[in-house]
């Protein structure tokens, strides 16, 4: 049985479990260079709070970090729309609209899905930019450069070296913790979404678009890591500002001293508790 089929079976089992529970589901969506295992501790915490957690992967995610690193090409050629539609199909099988929590490109996907009216509430953590988000800080360009520096990477899945991971994800933790995070979580990332995001503001038909005006979007929290190199404050706050015409609840919180690894590093619980604190009044 191939890994993609195994992943689909896992998704089906999670959907069945969630529907049988009668509880509000929470769907966690990871970003580039990570897999669903990055949400394991979050899933446990949210279930303790009374929700039922699902951690489905992207369509081509292998089951393990080792498998992903052994065969990077298996994860290539996944576009933003393909991944968003994959999660929309999962959500469509749930018995009630879920809370959606996403990190990085997962945060972008959470907003796309919420903009389709599929979320009860959503939390976007250090979310990748969408069309209309204009700031382009140098650190964001440097973080994306391992992929964007070579046009051929659009059809590949590209790993980060430890030094690249240290800059893009783990700049706000110790060298030892950065190494542990790299060894535990880092996998190659499909290049296509980064190329789509890079030209979104020049392409009226870009897949990297969010319906920021949909009144059925549900409450939204955007969380930003103060020291994030990959999605700096200016990018995350510009996403928040794009919702100024939306009648729904929209909030922005910055986590002091935190980088892009804020969902997986030693301070993950503080971020998860912040997300839970926002969601609770709407459950």
C-alpha positions in Angstrom: 0.0 0.0 0.0 1.5 3.4 -1.0 1.9 6.2 1.5 -0.8 8.4 -0.1 -3.4 5.7 0.1 -2.4 5.2 3.8 -2.8 8.9 4.4 -6.3 8.9 2.8 -7.3 6.0 5.1 -6.1 8.0 8.1 -8.1 11.0 7.0 -11.2 8.8 6.7 -10.7 7.3 10.2 -10.3 10.8 11.7 -13.5 12.0 10.0 -15.4 9.0 11.3 -14.1 9.5 14.8 -14.9 13.2 14.8 -18.5 12.6 13.6 -19.1 9.8 16.1 -17.9 12.1 19.0 -20.6 14.6 18.7 -18.0 17.3 19.6 -17.0 20.4 17.7 -14.1 19.4 15.4 -10.9 21.3 15.0 -8.9 20.8 11.8 -5.2 21.5 12.0 -3.4 22.4 8.8 0.4 22.4 8.6 2.5 24.6 6.3 5.5 24.0 4.1 8.5 22.0 5.4 6.3 20.3 8.1 3.9 17.4 8.4 0.9 16.6 10.5 3.1 15.4 13.4 3.8 19.0 14.1 0.3 19.3 15.6 0.4 16.3 17.9 0.7 18.2 21.1 -1.8 20.8 20.0 -4.4 18.1 19.2 -4.1 16.7 22.7 -4.5 20.1 24.3 -7.6 21.0 22.2 -9.1 17.6 23.0 -8.6 18.2 26.7 -10.6 21.4 26.1 -13.5 19.5 24.7 -13.0 19.5 21.0 -12.2 16.6 18.7 -9.0 17.1 16.7 -8.2 16.1 13.1 -4.7 16.5 11.7 -5.0 15.6 8.0 -2.0 16.1 5.8 -1.7 17.7 2.3 -2.8 15.4 -0.5 0.7 13.9 -1.1 2.1 13.9 2.4 4.0 10.7 3.3 3.2 9.2 6.7 6.5 10.0 8.4 9.4 12.6 8.3 11.8 9.8 7.3 9.6 8.8 4.3 9.3 12.4 3.2 13.1 12.9 3.4 13.7 9.7 1.6 11.6 10.5 -1.4 11.2 14.3 -1.9 9.7 14.0 -5.4 6.6 12.3 -3.9 5.5 15.6 -2.4 6.1 17.8 -5.5 3.5 19.5 -7.7 0.9 20.5 -5.2 -0.8 23.8 -5.8 -2.7 26.1 -3.4 -6.1 25.3 -5.0 -5.4 21.5 -5.0 -4.5 21.6 -1.3 -7.4 23.9 -0.4 -9.9 21.7 -2.2 -8.4 18.6 -0.5 -9.2 20.2 2.9 -12.5 21.4 1.8 -13.5 17.9 0.8 -12.5 16.6 4.3 -14.5 19.4 6.0 -17.4 18.6 3.8 -17.6 15.2 5.3 -17.8 16.5 8.9 -21.1 16.6 10.7 -20.6 20.3 11.7 -18.4 23.2 10.6 -15.0 22.9 12.3 -12.7 25.3 13.9 -9.7 25.6 11.5 -6.2 26.2 12.8 -3.3 26.7 10.4 0.3 27.6 10.5 2.3 29.4 7.7 0.9 28.2 4.4 -1.6 26.3 6.6 -2.6 29.7 8.0 -3.2 30.9 4.4 -5.3 27.8 3.7 -7.3 28.3 6.9 -8.2 31.8 5.6 -9.1 30.5 2.1 -11.4 27.9 3.7 -12.9 30.4 6.1 -13.5 32.7 3.1 -15.5 29.9 1.5 -17.7 29.8 4.5 -16.5 26.4 5.8 -15.2 27.5 9.3 -17.0 27.9 12.6 -14.0 29.9 13.6 -10.4 30.0 12.5 -6.9 30.8 13.7 -4.1 31.7 11.2 -0.6 31.6 12.7 2.2 33.4 10.9 0.1 33.0 7.7 1.6 33.1 4.3 0.5 36.1 2.3 -2.4 36.2 -0.2 -3.2 38.5 -3.1 -3.6 42.0 -1.8 -1.0 41.6 1.0 1.7 43.9 -0.2 4.7 44.1 2.2 7.7 42.1 1.1 10.4 42.3 3.8 13.9 41.1 3.0 13.8 38.4 5.6 10.7 36.8 3.9 12.5 36.8 0.6 15.6 35.2 2.1 13.5 32.6 3.8 11.9 31.7 0.5 15.0 31.9 -1.5 16.0 28.2 -1.2 12.9 27.5 -3.5 12.5 30.8 -5.5 16.1 31.1 -6.5 15.7 28.3 -9.1 12.6 28.3 -11.4 12.9 24.6 -11.8 11.9 24.2 -8.2 8.3 24.9 -9.1 7.9 21.3 -10.0 10.1 19.9 -7.2 9.9 19.4 -3.5 12.8 21.3 -1.9 14.4 20.5 1.5 16.0 23.1 3.7 19.6 22.8 5.0 19.9 23.2 8.8 21.3 26.7 8.3 18.3 27.6 6.1 15.9 26.1 8.7 17.7 28.0 11.5 17.1 31.3 9.7 13.6 30.7 8.4 12.1 28.8 11.4 14.3 28.6 14.4 16.0 32.0 14.7 14.3 32.6 18.1 15.5 29.4 19.9 18.9 28.0 20.9 21.1 26.2 18.5 20.5 22.9 20.3 16.7 23.3 20.1 16.9 24.4 16.5 18.8 21.2 15.7 16.2 19.1 17.6 13.4 20.7 15.7 15.1 20.2 12.4 15.7 16.5 13.0 12.2 15.9 14.3 10.0 17.9 11.9 11.8 19.3 8.8 10.8 17.8 5.4 11.0 18.9 1.8 8.3 21.3 0.6 6.6 21.5 -2.7 7.8 24.6 -4.6 4.6 25.4 -6.5 2.8 27.3 -3.6 5.7 29.6 -3.0 5.9 30.5 -6.7 2.2 31.1 -6.7 2.4 33.4 -3.7 5.4 35.2 -5.1 3.4 36.4 -8.2 -0.1 36.6 -6.7 -0.2 40.4 -6.7 0.5 40.4 -10.5 -2.0 37.7 -11.3 -5.7 38.6 -11.1 -6.5 34.9 -11.5 -4.1 33.7 -8.8 -5.1 30.7 -6.7 -3.5 32.6 -3.8 -6.7 34.6 -3.0 -8.9 34.9 0.1 -12.5 36.2 0.1 -11.9 38.7 2.9 -15.4 40.2 2.7 -17.5 37.0 3.1 -19.8 37.7 6.1 -20.1 33.9 6.7 -16.4 33.7 7.3 -16.7 33.2 11.1 -14.5 34.7 13.8 -10.8 34.9 12.8 -7.6 35.4 14.9 -4.3 36.1 13.2 -1.2 35.3 15.4 2.2 36.7 14.6 5.6 35.9 16.0 7.4 39.1 16.7 10.8 37.7 15.5 9.4 35.7 12.6 11.7 35.9 9.5 9.5 33.9 7.1 6.2 35.9 7.8 7.3 39.1 9.5 4.9 41.3 11.5 4.3 43.6 8.5 3.0 40.7 6.4 0.8 39.2 9.1 -0.6 42.6 10.0 -1.3 43.5 6.4 -3.4 40.3 6.2 -5.3 41.4 9.3 -5.9 44.8 7.8 -7.4 43.3 4.7 -10.4 42.3 6.7 -11.4 45.8 7.7 -14.7 45.6 5.7 -15.7 42.2 7.1 -18.4 42.4 9.7 -17.1 39.3 11.6 -14.8 39.3 14.6 -11.2 39.7 13.5 -8.4 40.0 16.0 -4.6 40.2 15.8 -2.1 39.1 18.5 1.7 39.3 18.4 3.7 36.8 20.4 6.8 38.6 21.8 10.1 37.0 21.2 8.8 34.2 18.9 9.9 33.0 15.5 8.3 30.9 12.8 8.7 27.7 14.8 6.3 29.0 17.5 3.9 26.1 17.0 6.6 23.4 17.5 9.2 24.9 19.8 9.4 24.9 23.6 6.8 27.7 23.8 4.1 26.0 21.7 1.7 25.7 24.7 1.5 29.5 25.1 0.5 29.9 21.4 -2.0 27.0 21.6 -3.5 28.5 24.8 -3.8 31.9 23.1 -5.7 30.2 20.2 -8.0 28.3 22.6 -8.7 31.5 24.5 -9.9 33.2 21.3 -12.0 30.2 20.2 -13.8 29.4 23.5 -16.4 32.2 23.5 -17.6 31.0 20.1 -18.0 27.3 21.0 
